Amino acid sequence: MSETGGSAAQEMSEPLGPQSTDEAASKPTFNLWFLVLVVGIVLAIVAASLPRRDSSWLRAASVDPQPFALSTSDLPTGFVVEQNGSYSSNEKAAGGDGFLLSQFDSFGRLNGYEISFVRARPHPNPLPEGEGTSVSREGEGIAARGDELDSPSLLKVHGSVAVYATVEGARSLVELLTSSTPEDMAVVPVPRLGDEAYATSSEFAAPESPEVYRFVTARKGTVVTSVVTTSLQGSGFRESIDLAHKAVAKIP
């Protein structure tokens, strides 16, 4: 065997020596970059699975609900602010109701605003029972004496407005209201208000407290506005409908 061949065989038979310092140092770096790559892929998958907030969501999130709320100029003469207007978060609007809070969150309720008014000098005498009220086929109450006395039967008004991220979310809120009408409230047909509307009335006023409560909610796009009125027993529904019309007209 030649000297060259013997040297080559000897090299092949000897165990491999330790790796170089540079080669060993490159392994941790490789593992680190591999880990970064894996984490990046996982984060991309998670982000893709989250609900997308498109431009319409961003526009809704920037909407201020205050300009859509009722003001004293919308109410009959003699009304003043009873409770200053304030923004209402989902927690505040839910009023401690956990189910309602979860619905607000799932519907995409972003923000709200509410304000209350009261007549400075309430009318001392209620309308005689059955007088001053007639109901049209559309369900709109018409007070026979309301125009002459500047809506004397209306005592209190509470207005609220809320902005939702999507039309679907706002519509879901109206659907929730229509499907959960309290037993002591009667659903009342209303003329067209915005994109859709829902109204109820309580007709259980006691003699010692001759008041009737009416609730009108209307949706226009992603905005839901509600008007709650307290009136003297025997009054019509027109006052509440008129206020709801004014509230809807404020929504662009």
C-alpha positions as CSV (number, residue, x, y, z in Angstrom):
1,M,0.0,0.0,0.0
2,S,1.3,3.4,-0.8
3,E,2.1,6.0,1.8
4,T,-0.7,8.3,0.5
5,G,-3.3,5.5,0.6
6,G,-2.3,4.5,4.1
7,S,-2.6,8.0,5.3
8,A,-6.1,8.3,3.8
9,A,-7.2,5.0,5.4
10,Q,-5.9,6.0,8.7
11,E,-7.8,9.3,8.5
12,M,-11.0,7.4,7.7
13,S,-10.6,5.0,10.6
14,E,-9.9,7.7,13.2
15,P,-13.0,9.0,15.0
16,L,-14.1,12.5,14.0
17,G,-12.7,15.2,16.2
18,P,-14.7,17.9,18.0
19,Q,-16.5,20.5,15.8
20,S,-15.1,23.9,15.3
21,T,-16.0,26.7,17.7
22,D,-17.8,28.7,14.9
23,E,-19.9,25.7,13.8
24,A,-21.0,25.0,17.4
25,A,-21.9,28.6,18.0
26,S,-24.2,28.7,14.9
27,K,-26.6,26.1,16.2
28,P,-28.2,28.2,19.0
29,T,-28.7,31.0,16.5
30,F,-30.4,28.6,14.1
31,N,-32.7,27.3,16.8
32,L,-33.6,30.9,17.9
33,W,-34.6,31.9,14.4
34,F,-36.6,28.7,14.0
35,L,-38.5,29.6,17.2
36,V,-39.2,33.1,16.0
37,L,-40.5,31.7,12.7
38,V,-42.9,29.3,14.5
39,V,-44.2,32.0,16.8
40,G,-44.8,34.3,13.9
41,I,-46.8,31.6,12.1
42,V,-48.9,31.0,15.2
43,L,-49.6,34.7,15.7
44,A,-50.7,35.0,12.0
45,I,-53.1,32.1,12.4
46,V,-54.6,33.7,15.6
47,A,-54.9,37.1,13.9
48,A,-56.7,35.6,10.9
49,S,-59.2,33.9,13.2
50,L,-60.2,37.2,15.0
51,P,-63.1,39.3,13.8
52,R,-61.9,41.8,11.2
53,R,-62.5,45.4,12.0
54,D,-62.9,47.0,8.6
55,S,-63.4,50.6,7.7
56,S,-67.1,50.6,8.6
57,W,-66.2,49.4,12.1
58,L,-63.6,52.2,12.4
59,R,-66.1,54.8,11.2
60,A,-68.7,53.6,13.7
61,A,-66.2,53.7,16.6
62,S,-65.5,57.3,15.9
63,V,-69.2,58.4,15.9
64,D,-70.2,60.6,18.8
65,P,-73.8,59.7,19.9
66,Q,-74.4,63.0,21.8
67,P,-75.5,65.0,18.7
68,F,-78.3,62.4,18.1
69,A,-79.8,62.9,21.5
70,L,-83.0,64.9,22.2
71,S,-82.6,68.4,23.6
72,T,-85.0,70.9,25.2
73,S,-85.6,72.5,21.8
74,D,-87.2,69.2,20.7
75,L,-89.7,69.1,23.6
76,P,-92.9,71.0,24.2
77,T,-92.7,74.4,26.0
78,G,-92.1,74.1,29.7
79,F,-89.6,71.2,29.8
80,V,-86.3,71.4,31.5
81,V,-83.3,69.0,31.9
82,E,-83.9,66.8,34.9
83,Q,-80.7,64.8,34.6
84,N,-77.8,66.1,32.7
85,G,-76.8,64.1,29.6
86,S,-74.0,61.6,30.0
87,Y,-72.3,59.0,28.0
88,S,-73.3,55.4,28.8
89,S,-70.9,52.5,28.6
90,N,-72.1,49.0,28.1
91,E,-71.8,48.4,31.8
92,K,-73.8,51.5,32.7
93,A,-76.5,50.8,30.1
94,A,-76.9,47.2,31.3
95,G,-77.5,48.4,34.8
96,G,-76.0,45.4,36.5
97,D,-77.8,42.9,34.2
98,G,-75.2,40.4,33.2
99,F,-77.2,38.9,30.4
100,L,-77.9,42.3,28.9
101,L,-74.2,43.3,29.2
102,S,-73.2,40.1,27.3
103,Q,-75.7,41.0,24.6
104,F,-74.4,44.5,24.2
105,D,-70.8,43.2,23.9
106,S,-71.8,40.5,21.4
107,F,-73.9,43.0,19.3
108,G,-71.0,45.4,19.1
109,R,-72.4,48.3,21.1
110,L,-69.7,50.9,21.1
111,N,-71.0,53.9,23.1
112,G,-74.2,55.6,24.1
113,Y,-75.6,58.8,25.4
114,E,-78.7,59.5,27.5
115,I,-80.6,62.5,29.0
116,S,-83.8,63.1,31.0
117,F,-86.3,66.0,30.9
118,V,-89.2,66.9,33.2
119,R,-92.0,69.4,32.8
120,A,-91.3,72.3,35.1
121,R,-95.0,72.8,35.9
122,P,-96.9,69.5,35.6
123,H,-100.5,69.8,34.6
124,P,-102.5,69.5,37.8
125,N,-105.5,67.7,36.3
126,P,-105.3,64.4,34.3
127,L,-107.5,64.1,31.2
128,P,-110.8,62.5,31.9
129,E,-110.7,58.7,31.2
130,G,-111.4,58.0,27.6
131,E,-111.2,61.7,26.6
132,G,-108.7,63.1,24.2
133,T,-107.5,59.8,22.8
134,S,-108.2,58.0,19.6
135,V,-106.1,55.4,17.9
136,S,-105.6,55.3,14.1
137,R,-105.2,52.2,12.1
138,E,-101.4,52.6,12.2
139,G,-101.7,52.6,16.0
140,E,-100.7,56.2,16.5
141,G,-102.5,57.8,19.4
142,I,-103.9,61.2,18.6
143,A,-104.7,63.5,21.6
144,A,-107.7,65.7,20.8
145,R,-106.6,68.5,23.1
146,G,-102.9,68.2,22.8
147,D,-102.3,71.0,20.3
148,E,-104.3,73.6,22.1
149,L,-102.6,72.9,25.5
150,D,-99.1,72.2,24.2
151,S,-99.1,68.5,25.2
152,P,-100.3,69.0,28.7
153,S,-100.4,65.3,29.4
154,L,-96.7,64.7,28.9
155,L,-94.8,64.8,32.2
156,K,-91.3,63.3,31.7
157,V,-89.1,62.2,28.8
158,H,-86.0,60.1,28.8
159,G,-84.0,59.9,25.6
160,S,-81.1,57.5,24.9
161,V,-79.1,56.7,21.8
162,A,-76.4,54.1,21.1
163,V,-74.0,53.4,18.3
164,Y,-73.2,49.9,17.2
165,A,-70.3,48.6,15.1
166,T,-72.5,47.1,12.4
167,V,-76.0,47.3,11.1
168,E,-76.4,43.6,12.0
169,G,-75.5,44.4,15.6
170,A,-78.0,47.3,15.9
171,R,-80.7,45.1,14.3
172,S,-80.0,42.4,16.8
173,L,-80.7,44.8,19.6
174,V,-84.1,45.7,18.2
175,E,-84.9,42.0,17.7
176,L,-84.0,41.3,21.3
177,L,-86.4,44.0,22.4
178,T,-89.3,42.7,20.3
179,S,-88.8,39.1,21.5
180,S,-88.7,40.0,25.2
181,T,-91.6,42.4,25.8
182,P,-92.6,42.4,29.5
183,E,-95.9,40.9,30.4
184,D,-97.2,44.2,31.7
185,M,-96.4,46.1,28.5
186,A,-98.5,46.0,25.3
187,V,-96.8,46.2,21.9
188,V,-98.2,49.1,19.9
189,P,-97.9,49.4,16.1
190,V,-96.1,52.5,15.0
191,P,-95.6,54.4,11.7
192,R,-92.4,53.9,9.9
193,L,-89.4,55.3,11.9
194,G,-86.0,55.0,10.4
195,D,-85.2,51.5,9.2
196,E,-87.4,49.8,11.8
197,A,-89.2,50.6,15.0
198,Y,-90.7,49.0,18.1
199,A,-93.0,50.5,20.7
200,T,-94.7,49.4,23.9
201,S,-97.2,51.0,26.3
202,S,-98.2,50.3,29.9
203,E,-101.9,50.6,30.5
204,F,-101.9,49.6,34.2
205,A,-101.7,53.1,35.8
206,A,-103.3,53.1,39.2
207,P,-105.8,55.8,40.4
208,E,-103.3,57.1,43.0
209,S,-100.6,57.4,40.3
210,P,-102.4,58.2,37.0
211,E,-99.4,57.8,34.8
212,V,-98.8,55.8,31.6
213,Y,-95.3,54.8,30.4
214,R,-94.5,54.5,26.7
215,F,-91.4,53.2,25.1
216,V,-90.4,53.8,21.5
217,T,-87.2,52.4,19.9
218,A,-86.1,53.1,16.3
219,R,-83.0,52.0,14.4
220,K,-81.4,54.0,11.5
221,G,-78.3,52.3,10.2
222,T,-76.0,51.5,13.1
223,V,-77.7,53.9,15.5
224,V,-80.5,52.9,17.9
225,T,-82.5,55.7,19.5
226,S,-85.1,55.2,22.3
227,V,-87.6,57.6,23.8
228,V,-89.4,56.8,27.1
229,T,-92.3,59.0,28.1
230,T,-94.4,59.4,31.2
231,S,-97.8,60.8,30.6
232,L,-101.1,61.3,32.4
233,Q,-103.6,58.5,32.1
234,G,-106.0,59.0,29.2
235,S,-103.5,60.6,27.0
236,G,-102.6,59.5,23.4
237,F,-99.5,58.0,21.9
238,R,-98.9,60.9,19.5
239,E,-96.6,62.8,21.8
240,S,-94.2,59.8,22.1
241,I,-94.3,59.2,18.4
242,D,-93.6,62.8,17.6
243,L,-90.5,62.8,19.9
244,A,-89.3,59.6,18.3
245,H,-89.6,61.2,14.8
246,K,-87.4,64.1,16.0
247,A,-84.9,61.7,17.5
248,V,-84.6,59.7,14.3
249,A,-84.3,62.9,12.2
250,K,-81.1,63.8,14.2
251,I,-79.4,60.6,12.9
252,P,-77.6,61.3,9.5
